[in-house]
C-alpha cells in the first residue's frame, strides 16, 4: 500500500528536528452545500532544520519516530522574501 502524502504550511519550528505542519482540506457540507475549510496540525521530522514558518512542504507518513511524530518531510519550497 502506498504511503500517504500531504501538502501543508509550516507553522512552527521551535523543536529540534521537528516542524509542525498545518494541512488544510476543503469539502462541501452535506446539508448546507457550502464549501468549508478544516485544518489539522501534523508533527513532521525535519532532519536538517531547514524549514521555517511560512514554507510550503510535502510530508509522507512513516513509522513512529516519537510520541507525536509519524510524518517526514520529503520536499519543500522556501517562502519568498521581498
C-alpha positions as CSV (number, residue, x, y, z in Angstrom):
1,X,0.0,0.0,0.0
2,X,1.5,3.4,-0.9
3,X,2.3,5.9,1.7
4,X,0.1,8.9,2.1
5,X,1.5,12.3,1.2
6,X,0.0,15.7,2.3
7,X,0.8,19.3,1.4
8,X,0.8,22.0,4.1
9,X,2.4,25.1,5.5
10,X,4.9,25.1,8.3
11,X,3.5,26.9,11.4
12,X,6.3,26.2,14.0
13,X,9.9,25.1,14.0
14,X,10.7,25.6,17.7
15,X,11.6,22.0,18.4
16,X,14.8,20.3,17.3
17,X,14.5,18.3,14.1
18,X,10.7,18.8,14.2
19,X,8.3,21.1,12.4
20,X,4.5,21.5,12.8
21,X,2.7,21.5,9.5
22,X,-0.9,22.8,9.0
23,X,-2.8,20.8,6.4
24,X,-6.0,22.4,5.1
25,X,-8.8,20.4,3.4
26,X,-11.9,21.7,1.7
27,X,-15.2,19.9,1.5
28,X,-18.9,20.6,0.8
29,X,-21.2,20.5,3.8
30,X,-23.7,17.6,3.3
31,X,-26.8,19.6,4.2
32,X,-26.0,23.3,3.5
33,X,-23.9,22.6,0.4
34,X,-21.4,25.3,1.5
35,X,-17.7,24.8,1.0
36,X,-16.0,24.5,4.4
37,X,-12.3,24.7,5.2
38,X,-10.9,22.5,8.0
39,X,-7.2,22.3,9.1
40,X,-5.2,19.8,11.1
41,X,-1.6,20.0,12.5
42,X,0.9,17.3,12.0
43,X,4.4,16.9,13.6
44,X,6.9,16.0,10.9
45,X,10.6,15.1,11.1
46,X,12.9,17.7,9.6
47,X,16.4,16.2,9.9
48,X,18.4,19.3,8.9
49,X,16.2,22.0,10.5
50,X,15.9,23.7,7.1
51,X,12.3,24.7,7.0
52,X,10.9,27.9,8.7
53,X,7.4,29.1,9.4
54,X,5.5,30.0,6.2
55,X,7.3,27.5,4.0
56,X,5.3,25.0,1.9
57,X,6.2,21.4,2.5
58,X,5.1,17.9,1.4
59,X,5.1,15.3,4.2
60,X,4.9,11.5,3.9
61,X,3.7,9.1,6.6
62,X,6.4,6.9,8.2
63,X,6.9,4.6,11.1
64,X,6.6,6.3,14.5
65,X,9.6,8.4,15.3
66,X,8.5,9.7,18.7
67,X,5.3,10.1,20.7
68,X,3.7,12.6,18.2
69,X,5.9,12.3,15.0
70,X,4.6,9.9,12.3
71,X,5.5,12.0,9.3
72,X,8.7,13.0,7.5
73,X,9.3,15.9,5.1
74,X,10.0,14.7,1.6
75,X,10.4,18.1,-0.1
76,X,9.5,21.8,0.3
77,X,9.6,25.3,-1.1
78,X,11.0,28.1,0.9
79,X,8.8,31.2,1.3
80,X,10.0,34.0,-1.0
81,X,11.1,37.1,0.9
82,X,10.7,40.6,-0.6
